[in-house]
Amino acid sequence: ACSTGEEVYSLAILLREHMLTLADPPRVQIFATDIDERSLTVARTGLYPKTYLSAVSPERIAQHFVVEGDSAVVAKAVRDLCTFAPHSVLRDPPFSRLDLVSCRNLLIYLGVEAQQQLMPVLHYALRPRGYLFIGMAENVTRFEDLFETIDKRNRIFQARDAIPPARLPPMSGQDTPIFAGAGQPYRRNVTTHTALRHTVETLMLAEFTPPHAVVTRTGEAVHYSSRIGDHLEVVPGQPTRELAAMARKGLRLDLRTALREAIEGNTRVVRDSISVELPDGRLQTISLVVKPLNTAGATEPLFLVVFNEAAAPVVKERQALEANERDTAFQGLERELSMTRERLQGVIEEYETSLEELKSSNEELYSVNEEMQAANEELEASKEETQSLNEELQTVNAELTSKIEAIDQMSDDQSTLFEGMNVASVLLTPDLHIRMFTAAAAQIFGLQPGDVGRSLRNFSTPIPLTWLLDEIPTVLAASRPSERTIEGENGARYRVRLMASSRKGSRMPGIVANFTNLLEQG
Ligand SMILES: C[S@@+](CC[C@H](N)C(=O)[O-])C[C@H]1O[C@@H](n2cnc3c(N)ncnc32)[C@H](O)[C@@H]1O
C-alpha cells in the first residue's frame, strides 16, 4: 500500500546509506505495490514538491535528490532499488520470502474481516523472523500467534516461524462423535436414557446420513462427517481447507457455484444429477445441497454441504462419459461466467461506495485533526498562563510567610516587654473585655491567663469601673490619654490612666488602662 511512494523512498534511502557503510553490501530490492495506478505513476517518477523535504537534512537532500526549482527528484541510485507494481494485498497472490514488509496505514481502512484475511497473508509473505512495519494508529494484537512485538511504540513486529494455526470459529456443540470407530464401540458407560439416545443418534448419523461438511463463508471446511472422503481428493500443491478445491474433479465447479449462491443469498441451494467419476472408473450421480446453518454460539455464519448419493455408482462407456463431462463442464462454465459478471458489477459498486465513504471519513479525520491541533495550542497557552500565575503565587506566598514571621517576632517582643514592666496594665476592648494584661494587673484583679476575652467587670475590682466605661469613647474619639484618681471601698486609691491603643477609626479599637496604687506609693 505504497501510495505515491514517499515511504518507499525513505526506506530505500536508509537502506542505501547503510549499504554504503558495508564492504560487501547485499543486493537490495524493494517491491512497492498499491492498487491505485495513479498513485503508482506518481511514485515511479519520484518527483515531489521541494516543500516535502522540509524535514530532511541538507546533507541527505544533496546525496539522494536532484533539486530543480521548486521540485526535487529522487536520485536514480535510490530509484533503482525500487520496483513499483499494481497489486492488491487482499485479492492477488501474495509475495513470499520477503525480509521486511512495510504495510503502514492500510489496516485502519479495513474492517475486521479483511484484517483477518490480510494478516496471515502478510505472515506468509515474510521469511521466518522477517520484519513487519505498520502504522502508528494500527496494531496486530489479535494476531499474536503470527507476529511477535519487537518495538511496540514504533509498531515493529517479527513473523513467528511457527506454521500459523488454523483460525477456526469457536463452535458450541461437540463435533467429535462419542464413538471413535467400530473397534471400540463403548467409550462411555451408557447408564441413562439420554446417554443411550445420544449414542444411538451418533451411530445413526455416522452410518446412515449422507456425507456432509460444514464450511465458513469463505468456503473453508470446519467440520467433516464420516465417509466425506469419498467425495474429496488430495490436490497437489500447498495444503488447503477450501472444500471446493478438494472436491472430486467432476464435482468442483458445481460445488463452487452452489456454495457462492448459498453464501451470497444466505439461502438453500440444490444441484441435482451431477455425474462424478470415481477413482475406479465408475460413474456416481450426486445431488448437492448447501444450506445456511444457524448454529447457536458460532461467531460467523456457517453452511452445511450435503453430498447425496442419488444412486449406486455405475460403469459407463468411456466416450459417453467424456462427452457428458464436457457438456456438464461447459454449462457449468457458462453459469459461473454470468454469475462472475454479476458479482464483479456488485464488487465495483461496493468499491465505489466504500471509496466515497473513505474519502469523506478522511476529510472528517483531517478536520478533527485540525480542531485537535487548535485545542492543543489553546491548552499550551493556558498551561503557560497557569505556570506564570503559579510563579506569582509562589512569590506572594514567600512574602506572606516572611510577614507572618515578622508578626510572630513582634508579638513575642511585645509579650516579653509587657511581662517585664512592673506596671499594672490591661489592654481592653471599649466594652471592657480583656485582650491582654501584665502580671501586676493580674495581681490587682485576680486574673488568670485563661481570662482573656472575659469582661473586666466580672472580676472583683478594688475600685468602681464606671468612670472607665464613660471615658473610653472620649479617649478613642480624641486619641488623647485621660487620667483620674478613683477611690474604692476599704480606702483603696488608684490613679487610672486611659490611652487609645490603636489608630483612630481602627476596626478593632483598643484601650490601655494603667492602674497605680496610690496607697502603696505612699
Ligand atoms: C493511507 S495510504 C498509505 C500510504 C503509505 N503506506 C503511508 O503510510 O503513507 C493507503 C494506501 O493503500 C492502498 N490500498 C488500499 N487497498 C489496498 C489493497 N487491497 N492492496 C494494496 N493497496 C491498497 C490505497 O490505494 C492507498 O494508496
The ligand as an ORCA input file, in Angstrom:
! r2SCAN-3c Opt
* xyz 0 1
  C      -3.312      5.792      3.522
  S      -2.480      5.133      2.158
  C      -0.990      4.634      2.943
  C       0.224      5.051      2.187
  C       1.528      4.804      2.890
  N       1.721      3.413      3.242
  C       1.651      5.687      4.120
  O       1.570      5.227      5.242
  O       1.808      6.897      3.939
  C      -3.331      3.644      1.853
  C      -2.980      3.058      0.507
  O      -3.460      1.732      0.465
  C      -3.839      1.445     -0.850
  N      -4.684      0.250     -0.828
  C      -5.979      0.167     -0.453
  N      -6.394     -1.120     -0.568
  C      -5.327     -1.851     -0.983
  C      -5.134     -3.222     -1.273
  N      -6.114     -4.106     -1.153
  N      -3.917     -3.625     -1.697
  C      -2.899     -2.730     -1.832
  N      -3.030     -1.424     -1.569
  C      -4.231     -0.983     -1.154
  C      -4.527      2.729     -1.290
  O      -4.563      2.826     -2.706
  C      -3.621      3.802     -0.667
  O      -2.637      4.221     -1.559
*
